[in-house]
């Protein structure tokens, strides 16, 4: 490949995604740590007052006057979900989930990896009055946080593990969006929902009729967000719905197309989401006052159910699904990875953080105490999953293939279909 070709070729969407998510995950960790420090310092009152300060009009009678916290959770996070929707569409249409053979293992692993944590939670907390609504809190995986931890391992994590974690988390995100739309919608405003449906249909027709400019879709997404907010469905769902209407130009054997509206929008949003929106969400939602907390408080049904679901349910569900799929011949074992390394990645999927905090706020909207208990469970479960998963992967022996490292990596990348990355090496 010539130098000029290298200069003009756009970077791999997958490679850029992994890099931005890894770096963004590290920034998210710092933001969460800062939130905990501030919430347990003399700045605690200013922190809480700032988050709940009224800053805007009443857009929805259900939500009341807009506050800093509402703008972050209901507006900025809609942009996060827009990016999530773009990633899901790209992977299902022209990526690693575009065929059943490719999506079989990650989709099954994600589905089982959501069901088992929910079962753990219900087994521990479901019998306590009022806590059943939290069943979905430990079901989600934080892709940025998990990839950030994996990035700390450098070359000790085979490419196949990184790609598996990414595809499982994307499939997991799809399930989480469905849960938010179906399980956490209390009442519906039929007129607002009809208007939102009309806007969505118009955006869909625009995409199918050859509109390639992004601004009509962005205007439509803003209007869709507003009417979904009024409808009673959580407004962030509008981000994913809008993403499904953005046209994509398939580029088999190439990283992406500069003429593809979806790729252009994804590349434009990724740094803002990774380095501003998600860390800001983490800072606004991870702060919980720990003063006076005892060990017995951690064993209360709500935090214990969430922590057990994330730390135990995720690893058992995902690793069990992978092992059973491979044993039954339903899927192939991850190339270049040992079973211990696969187990370590399954444990990293127990980092729920962003999505779990988000669902926790939806599950108990009128109980700050339960939201704080949910935060504690999310933080404990995610921290244990991150720490133990990192240790397992750090200490796990590498798969031996009889090849030198460079040859092994090239063969692994070629087998995974990422030709451009192999050529770059």
JOZIZI-V723637 format. One record per helix or strand of 2 or more residues. SS is the DSSP state (2 for helix, 1 for strand). FROM is the first residue (numbers start at 1). LEN is the number of residues. If there is no record, write none. Layout:
SS;FROM;LEN + SS;FROM;LEN
This chain:
2;3;6 + 2;13;27 + 2;44;8 + 1;54;7 + 1;64;4 + 2;68;27 + 2;100;26 + 2;132;8 + 2;143;9 + 2;154;3 + 2;159;25 + 2;190;19 + 2;215;17 + 2;237;9 + 2;261;25 + 2;295;4 + 2;301;27 + 2;339;10 + 2;353;11 + 2;368;28 + 2;405;11 + 2;419;6
